[in-house]
């Protein structure tokens, strides 16, 4: 595929997203024969910016004619397309980017399909995908630092790779400007007659609404960001790519109960209903694995004791059996509490070997630094850990930098992995690919996909083992701090 870089002067319109426009220009179609369209970005016409915040496949085999690609207006280097030709209508004068897209070709990973096309799969020559991305919802001053912009950039590289593999996707990208874009008012743009798949949105309420619409229209909906057991019920068209909270707890319970004896692991937290419910779930999960009742010890700590001096964990540490601690708090609203617990544990353990297990917030928090990672032998349950020393990740980072002039974040890797995974499975299995994912686990740069049937917390089929509510990626890793870096636990 030919890349046609565009150097666009400022335009009148909404908020500046210079990096987005640069990325939008990287993947472009020049002739009707191209197999991957330039992602079409539609800017929502909105005002203020918010804070960050079953039916089996049919036997039909449709192969519609390939659509002609619209020609991209071109002129000399000083000319630009008119506003009528532009889909993204935003100024680009706040960030200066070096166009390096021609210095190195995009990443291409060629892989032979694992599945031979069979009669009965509802396949098409080209699949139409709609992506709903809130490009400016991070609220940062630099669009290039937005995790959603990086996710989109990774997706663009994946489209190049899919093109090289001969997989045909027509991608329509809609900027939802999170919090102000109304999915219910834009259904015609999101779910057109030819739409085969939707990715997003980020907003949870919008996701719930769209999940029901996609269920009615039998269109698969991928949720890359949200994780919940309350989005939808009896909906085989909803695929959640992040494991839910209980899956994280289950992974911690299984890991610690397999590594320690009864009474050696203590769950710490505030004495409230949430912590009591979490403890009950941990105890039930450990009992199922070990047969032991009350496998975990529990210890409640108050915020006052965490600030009054070196006495918060004195009573707990009198027990010589304690070898590990679980901090089950997962919300960023508890970030200060988590930090205070780690600070006091590090100070009070007095050279004693204690391992601390926790949720992703412990890895992501800016307050928790190297000293705590090391002294508390920290271990975190993660669904999307990126090992920066891995050979393929280093190659991806280098090629991303060559293509866009920016160092990629983990969201760029996520976008790359997800689009490759979805594109290949659409090609292998057709429109109803989700029914086949359980039998085909896959590993990519950072992501490991283990798609399973799941049930909603409000499931009407909870007691029926043959029914389910949605599909979910169940893979989770335990990462640990060893030496001077994080790595997957062996």
C-alpha positions as MATLAB code, in Angstrom:
seq = 'XXXXXXXXXXXXXXXXXXXXXXXXXXXXXXXXXXXXXXXXXXXXXXXXXXXXXXXXXXXXXXXXXXXXXXXXXXXXXXXXXXXXXXXXXXXXXXXXXXXXXXXXXXXXXXXXXXXXXXXXXXXXXXXXXXXXXXXXXXXXXXXXXXXXXXXXXXXXXXXXXXXXXXXXXXXXXXXXXXXXXXXXXXXXXXXXXXXXXXXXXXXXXXXXXXXXXXXXXXXXXXXXXXXXXXXXXXXXXXXXXXXXXXXXXXXXXXXXXXXXXXXXXXXXXXXXXXXXXXXXXXXXXXXXXXXXXXXXXXXXXXXXXXXXXXXXXXXXXXXXXXXXXXXXXXXXXXXXXXXXXXXXXXXXXXXXXXXXXXXXXXXXXXXXXXXXXXXXXXXXXXXXXXXXXXXXXXXXXXXXXXXXXXXXXXXXXXXXXXXXXXXXXXXXXXXXXXXXXXXXXXXXXXXXXXXXXXXXXXXXXXXXXXXXXXXXXXXXXXXXXXXXXXXXXX';
ca = [
       0.000    0.000    0.000;
       1.216    3.490   -0.820;
       1.425    6.006    1.989;
       0.576    9.573    1.028;
       1.781   12.010    3.691;
      -0.138   15.279    3.998;
       1.213   18.502    5.427;
      -1.964   20.289    6.403;
      -2.187   23.973    7.368;
      -4.577   25.116   10.087;
      -8.301   24.719    9.495;
     -11.233   26.237   11.284;
     -13.064   23.831   13.598;
     -12.879   22.152   16.976;
      -9.957   21.311   19.268;
      -6.472   20.691   17.834;
      -5.442   17.079   17.274;
      -2.306   17.459   15.214;
      -0.954   14.003   15.848;
      -4.284   12.458   14.923;
      -4.366   14.199   11.575;
      -0.790   13.208   10.865;
      -1.617    9.598   11.637;
      -4.783    9.771    9.558;
      -2.698   10.668    6.538;
      -0.298    7.741    6.886;
      -2.589    4.971    5.644;
      -4.113    6.120    2.357;
      -5.585    4.396   -0.695;
      -4.417    5.504   -4.097;
      -6.254    3.144   -6.425;
      -9.476    1.121   -6.339;
      -7.420   -2.061   -6.135;
      -6.178   -1.363   -2.620;
      -7.436   -3.831   -0.022;
      -7.333   -1.652    3.067;
      -9.086    1.702    2.949;
      -7.699    4.796    4.583;
      -9.399    4.927    7.987;
     -12.093    7.576    7.734;
     -12.179    9.822   10.791;
     -15.453   11.626   11.462;
     -15.245   14.470   13.981;
     -18.258   14.713   16.247;
     -19.989   18.084   16.092;
     -19.896   18.832   19.816;
     -18.949   21.545   22.260;
     -17.255   21.144   25.621;
     -14.675   18.506   26.474;
     -15.336   16.325   29.522;
     -12.899   15.079   32.067;
     -11.107   11.766   31.523;
     -12.984    9.610   32.971;
     -27.307  -16.292   20.268;
     -27.499  -17.354   17.215;
     -25.095  -19.706   15.452;
     -23.508  -18.653   12.151;
     -25.678  -19.172    9.102;
     -24.705  -21.365    6.243;
     -24.737  -18.533    3.702;
     -21.491  -17.513    2.075;
     -21.683  -13.962    0.818;
     -19.001  -12.401   -1.334;
     -20.034   -8.874   -2.344;
     -18.060   -7.014   -4.953;
     -15.164   -4.974   -3.677;
     -15.927   -1.268   -3.228;
     -13.977    1.302   -5.171;
     -11.842    3.459   -2.986;
     -12.340    7.225   -3.171;
      -9.380    8.995   -4.731;
      -7.405   11.197   -2.375;
      -7.035   14.783   -3.638;
      -3.418   15.528   -4.386;
      -1.439   18.498   -5.617;
       1.993   19.891   -5.120;
       3.510   19.938   -1.651;
       2.155   23.403   -0.933;
      -1.435   22.583   -1.793;
      -3.980   20.911    0.422;
      -7.394   19.290   -0.002;
     -10.336   21.641    0.360;
     -12.458   21.405    3.501;
     -15.119   19.602    1.448;
     -12.642   16.818    0.817;
     -11.525   16.549    4.435;
     -13.277   14.336    6.943;
     -11.235   15.520    9.934;
     -11.857   19.241   10.294;
      -9.451   20.360   13.023;
      -6.500   22.784   13.130;
      -3.016   21.351   13.235;
      -0.803   24.260   14.197;
       0.094   23.420   17.807;
       2.461   20.499   17.404;
       5.343   20.299   14.971;
       5.940   16.814   13.604;
       8.715   15.488   11.456;
       7.367   13.389    8.618;
       9.411   10.216    8.756;
       6.835    7.855    7.271;
       8.850    7.333    4.096;
      12.154    6.553    5.822;
      11.164    3.062    6.910;
       8.356    0.781    5.860;
       5.689   -0.108    8.436;
       5.823   -3.350   10.372;
       4.506   -6.315    8.458;
       4.024   -9.693   10.079;
       3.100  -12.397    7.638;
       1.286  -15.368    9.036;
      -0.458  -18.164    7.244;
      -4.104  -18.561    8.196;
      -4.590  -21.395   10.684;
      -7.977  -22.304    9.276;
      -8.849  -23.286    5.726;
     -12.004  -21.608    4.435;
     -14.926  -23.982    4.741;
     -18.354  -23.958    3.177;
     -20.905  -22.509    5.569;
     -18.751  -19.715    6.980;
     -20.329  -16.326    6.305;
     -17.364  -14.806    4.559;
     -16.967  -11.632    2.543;
     -14.372  -10.209    0.203;
     -14.062   -7.086    2.355;
     -15.216   -6.387    5.928;
     -16.472   -2.995    7.069;
     -15.326   -1.988   10.566;
     -16.378    1.054   12.619;
     -14.058    2.272   15.391;
     -15.337    4.661   18.099;
     -12.384    6.417   19.745;
     -12.470    9.420   22.141;
      -9.254   11.001   20.916;
      -9.215   13.947   23.311;
     -10.826   12.440   26.416;
      -7.511   12.263   28.292;
      -7.636   16.022   28.688;
      -3.880   16.380   28.186;
      -2.207   19.392   26.648;
      -0.383   17.264   24.076;
      -2.501   15.124   21.728;
       0.568   13.001   21.010;
       0.486   11.799   24.644;
      -3.130   10.616   24.487;
      -3.465    6.876   25.006;
      -6.320    6.824   22.497;
      -4.231    8.517   19.804;
      -1.515    5.915   20.399;
      -4.113    3.130   20.247;
      -5.216    4.484   16.868;
      -1.624    4.765   15.632;
      -1.010    1.116   16.526;
      -4.205    0.188   14.698;
      -2.941    1.979   11.585;
       0.235   -0.098   11.625;
      -1.870   -3.245   11.991;
      -3.919   -2.249    8.942;
      -0.695   -1.986    6.965;
       0.327   -5.448    8.155;
      -3.088   -6.900    7.292;
      -2.873   -5.314    3.858;
       0.472   -7.027    3.301;
      -1.116  -10.331    4.308;
      -3.950   -9.821    1.839;
      -6.703   -9.277    4.420;
      -9.286   -6.688    3.428;
     -10.739   -4.238    5.934;
     -12.609   -0.997    5.278;
     -12.264    0.995    8.509;
     -14.416    3.970    9.480;
     -13.107    5.860   12.534;
     -15.400    8.154   14.531;
     -14.055   10.573   17.139;
     -16.585   10.357   19.964;
     -15.231   13.248   22.069;
     -16.036   11.268   25.197;
     -18.971   12.491   27.254;
     -20.521   14.707   24.570;
     -20.929   12.359   21.616;
     -24.395   10.764   21.632;
     -24.298    7.219   20.296;
     -28.089    7.081   20.188;
     -28.137   10.060   17.803;
     -25.407    8.732   15.493;
     -26.535    5.135   14.900;
     -26.755    5.608   11.144;
     -23.083    6.581   11.035;
     -22.025    3.826   13.419;
     -24.174    0.926   12.217;
     -24.547    1.331    8.485;
     -26.091   -1.316    6.269;
     -22.656   -2.732    5.448;
     -21.172   -2.633    8.976;
     -19.681   -5.990    9.977;
     -17.943   -5.081   13.249;
     -17.749   -2.253   15.796;
     -14.810   -1.471   18.110;
     -15.556    0.768   21.126;
     -16.819    3.093   22.492;
     -15.007    3.952   25.727;
     -17.945    5.463   27.637;
     -19.647    2.720   29.654;
     -23.244    3.898   29.241;
     -22.743    4.383   25.510;
     -21.227    0.899   25.370;
     -24.283   -0.610   27.093;
     -26.631    1.078   24.642;
     -24.617    0.084   21.588;
     -24.246   -3.513   22.803;
     -28.040   -3.890   22.716;
     -28.275   -2.330   19.260;
     -25.553   -4.603   17.918;
     -27.325   -7.589   19.487;
     -30.538   -6.713   17.634;
     -28.686   -6.226   14.342;
     -26.373   -9.224   14.866;
     -23.178   -7.167   14.557;
     -20.173   -8.141   16.720;
     -19.058   -5.408   19.149;
     -15.514   -5.383   20.561;
     -14.829   -3.581   23.861;
     -11.050   -2.921   24.155;
     -11.152   -0.733   27.281;
     -14.097   -1.427   29.552;
     -14.297   -4.439   31.838;
     -17.556   -5.274   33.566;
     -19.994   -8.095   34.186;
     -22.961   -5.757   33.816;
     -22.763   -4.512   30.233;
     -25.164   -6.948   28.560;
     -26.965  -10.296   28.916;
     -27.601  -13.143   26.482;
     -25.578  -11.332   23.852;
     -23.266  -13.523   21.746;
     -22.262  -10.456   19.714;
     -20.455   -8.720   22.599;
     -16.726   -9.486   23.036;
     -14.920   -7.954   26.032;
     -11.155   -7.934   25.623;
     -10.240   -7.204   29.274;
     -10.995   -9.712   32.058;
     -13.411   -8.470   34.700;
     -12.644   -7.671   38.342;
     -13.579  -11.124   39.655;
     -11.231  -12.732   37.139;
      -8.400  -10.604   38.560;
      -9.291  -11.684   42.095;
      -9.521  -15.315   40.997;
      -6.041  -15.151   39.453;
      -4.589  -13.702   42.668;
      -6.380  -16.316   44.793;
      -5.195  -19.197   42.616;
      -1.606  -17.939   42.445;
      -1.189  -17.344   46.174;
      -3.010  -20.504   47.276;
      -0.736  -22.536   44.997;
       2.437  -20.860   46.312;
       1.759  -20.649   50.063;
       0.238  -22.654   52.902;
      -2.930  -21.842   54.814;
      -2.376  -18.887   57.146;
       0.684  -17.564   55.305;
      -1.217  -15.033   53.172;
      -3.165  -12.121   54.637;
      -5.709   -9.945   52.838;
      -5.553   -6.360   54.082;
      -8.058   -3.560   53.535;
     -10.545   -1.149   55.024;
     -13.247   -2.564   57.254;
     -16.195   -1.949   54.925;
     -18.732   -3.865   52.811;
     -16.573   -3.871   49.690;
     -13.587   -5.422   51.444;
     -15.822   -7.977   53.192;
     -17.283   -9.027   49.817;
     -13.827   -9.295   48.246;
     -12.567  -11.438   51.128;
     -15.538  -13.782   50.778;
     -14.778  -14.256   47.088;
     -11.071  -14.887   47.755;
     -11.876  -17.489   50.422;
     -14.330  -19.294   48.121;
     -11.833  -19.327   45.245;
      -9.044  -20.687   47.470;
     -11.343  -23.353   48.924;
     -12.216  -24.530   45.421;
      -8.503  -24.814   44.597;
      -7.174  -26.245   47.871;
     -10.159  -27.643   49.728;
      -9.135  -25.496   52.712;
     -11.727  -23.347   54.460;
     -10.602  -19.811   55.421;
      -7.295  -20.228   53.616;
      -6.487  -16.516   53.904;
      -5.937  -14.515   57.070;
      -7.569  -11.064   57.093;
      -6.432   -7.772   58.577;
      -8.309   -4.469   58.588;
      -6.396   -1.213   58.762;
      -7.733    2.290   59.296;
      -6.529    5.400   57.521;
      -5.802    6.945   60.924;
      -3.395    4.173   61.900;
      -1.578    4.589   58.579;
      -0.740    8.192   59.435;
      -0.047    7.954   63.180;
       3.296    6.194   63.078;
       4.896    2.731   62.854;
       2.019    0.794   64.364;
      -0.407    0.159   61.516;
       0.693   -3.449   60.910;
       2.366   -4.284   64.225;
      -0.321   -6.754   65.288;
      -0.347   -8.457   61.880;
       3.442   -8.786   61.799;
       3.494  -10.485   65.196;
       2.312  -13.589   63.357;
       5.518  -15.318   62.189;
       3.617  -17.345   59.593;
       2.795  -14.349   57.399;
       4.801  -14.456   54.178;
       2.591  -12.595   51.721;
       0.003   -9.798   51.640;
      -2.818   -9.164   49.163;
      -4.062   -5.607   48.645;
      -7.317   -6.120   46.684;
      -8.161   -2.429   46.137;
      -8.347   -1.724   42.428;
      -9.796    1.796   42.061;
      -7.705    4.932   41.615;
      -9.943    6.442   44.286;
      -8.017    4.172   46.696;
      -4.587    5.139   45.369;
      -3.657    7.099   48.503;
      -4.776    4.229   50.739;
      -2.756    1.702   48.723;
       0.330    3.913   48.801;
       0.027    4.429   52.563;
      -0.268    0.672   53.149;
       2.851   -0.027   51.101;
       4.769    2.769   52.809;
       3.940    1.468   56.290;
       4.549   -2.172   55.346;
       7.953   -1.306   53.934;
       8.891    0.552   57.118;
       7.434   -1.857   59.668;
       8.523   -5.223   58.301;
      12.069   -4.521   59.560;
      13.993   -6.638   57.104;
      11.447   -9.440   57.107;
      10.720  -11.022   53.704;
       7.164  -10.104   52.706;
       5.702  -10.301   49.180;
       2.842   -7.975   48.245;
       0.279   -8.972   45.613;
      -2.078   -6.412   44.127;
      -4.135   -5.017   41.288;
      -2.974   -3.036   38.196;
      -3.289    0.295   40.025;
      -0.166   -0.691   41.993;
       1.755   -0.939   38.712;
       0.287    2.193   37.112;
       0.421    4.537   40.119;
       2.949    7.355   39.919;
       3.142    7.454   43.722;
       4.598    3.966   44.075;
       8.248    3.844   43.097;
      11.240    1.543   42.797;
      11.926    1.382   46.534;
       8.573   -0.244   47.240;
       8.759   -2.508   44.170;
      12.022   -3.911   45.449;
      11.572   -4.007   49.224;
       8.081   -5.546   49.037;
       8.846   -8.011   46.222;
       5.732   -6.718   44.517;
       3.594   -8.863   42.221;
       0.682   -7.509   40.184;
      -2.076   -9.196   38.188;
      -2.183   -7.703   34.664;
      -4.056   -8.278   31.416;
      -1.889   -6.151   29.109;
       1.672   -6.095   30.395;
       4.327   -4.916   27.921;
       7.827   -6.325   28.381;
       9.975   -3.557   26.886;
      12.988   -5.871   26.668;
      11.183   -8.399   24.501;
      12.713   -8.554   21.021;
       9.456   -8.041   19.116;
       8.462   -5.123   21.335;
      11.825   -3.433   20.729;
      11.314   -3.874   16.987;
       7.793   -2.467   17.203;
       8.977    0.556   19.209;
      11.739    1.248   16.694;
       9.431    0.988   13.690;
       6.711    3.060   15.365;
       9.280    5.780   16.047;
      10.470    5.633   12.430;
       6.899    5.855   11.145;
       5.434    8.535   13.446;
       8.397   10.213   15.115;
       7.045    9.287   18.561;
       7.867    6.586   21.127;
       4.829    4.277   21.409;
       2.986    3.638   24.646;
       1.467    0.309   25.660;
      -1.829    1.497   24.113;
      -0.139    1.593   20.702;
       0.839   -2.053   21.126;
      -2.714   -2.859   22.255;
      -4.205   -1.215   19.174;
      -1.763   -3.043   16.927;
      -2.420   -6.433   18.495;
      -6.200   -6.039   18.545;
      -6.585   -5.018   14.901;
      -4.302   -7.828   13.762;
      -6.234  -10.347   15.858;
      -9.643   -9.174   14.674;
      -8.612   -8.820   11.036;
      -7.126  -12.284   10.858;
     -10.126  -13.900   12.541;
     -12.585  -12.132   10.263;
     -10.584  -13.522    7.362;
     -10.422  -17.012    8.865;
     -13.965  -17.396   10.133;
     -16.163  -14.720    8.555;
     -18.693  -12.311   10.058;
     -19.549  -14.532   13.022;
     -15.926  -15.161   13.939;
     -16.588  -14.841   17.687;
     -18.138  -18.306   17.859;
     -14.793  -19.846   16.816;
     -12.389  -17.944   19.082;
     -12.576  -20.364   22.027;
     -10.797  -22.996   19.977;
      -8.060  -20.690   18.735;
      -6.042  -18.946   21.500;
      -3.389  -16.617   20.137;
      -0.345  -14.635   21.286;
       0.713  -11.315   19.799;
       3.270   -8.661   20.755;
       1.908   -8.055   24.249;
      -1.568   -9.551   24.162;
      -2.562  -13.140   24.750;
      -6.132  -13.883   23.757;
      -7.995  -16.670   25.520;
     -11.610  -15.969   24.614;
     -14.208  -17.826   26.686;
     -17.947  -17.706   27.192;
     -18.853  -15.592   30.229;
     -21.917  -14.778   32.285;
     -23.178  -11.415   33.444;
     -23.546  -10.549   37.110;
     -27.248  -10.066   36.340;
     -27.447  -13.131   34.122;
     -30.897  -14.669   33.544;
     -29.129  -17.912   32.534;
     -26.816  -18.149   35.560;
     -27.891  -21.693   36.438;
     -27.799  -23.048   32.892;
     -24.322  -24.430   32.084;
     -25.137  -24.546   28.353;
     -25.907  -20.840   28.026;
     -23.812  -17.695   28.337;
     -24.132  -13.923   28.121;
     -21.071  -12.703   26.203;
     -17.505  -13.565   25.189;
     -14.529  -12.405   27.249;
     -10.758  -12.624   27.086;
      -9.804  -14.479   30.276;
      -6.026  -14.296   30.044;
      -4.191  -12.677   32.957;
      -0.526  -12.604   33.949;
       1.162  -12.174   37.305;
       4.088   -9.818   36.819;
       6.812   -9.431   39.439;
       9.640   -7.029   40.089;
      12.922   -8.899   39.722;
      16.317   -7.205   39.803;
      15.499   -3.813   38.376;
      12.530   -4.493   36.100;
       9.067   -5.976   35.808;
       8.658   -9.352   34.105;
       6.081  -12.104   33.837;
       6.209  -14.448   36.795;
       7.803  -17.750   35.895;
];
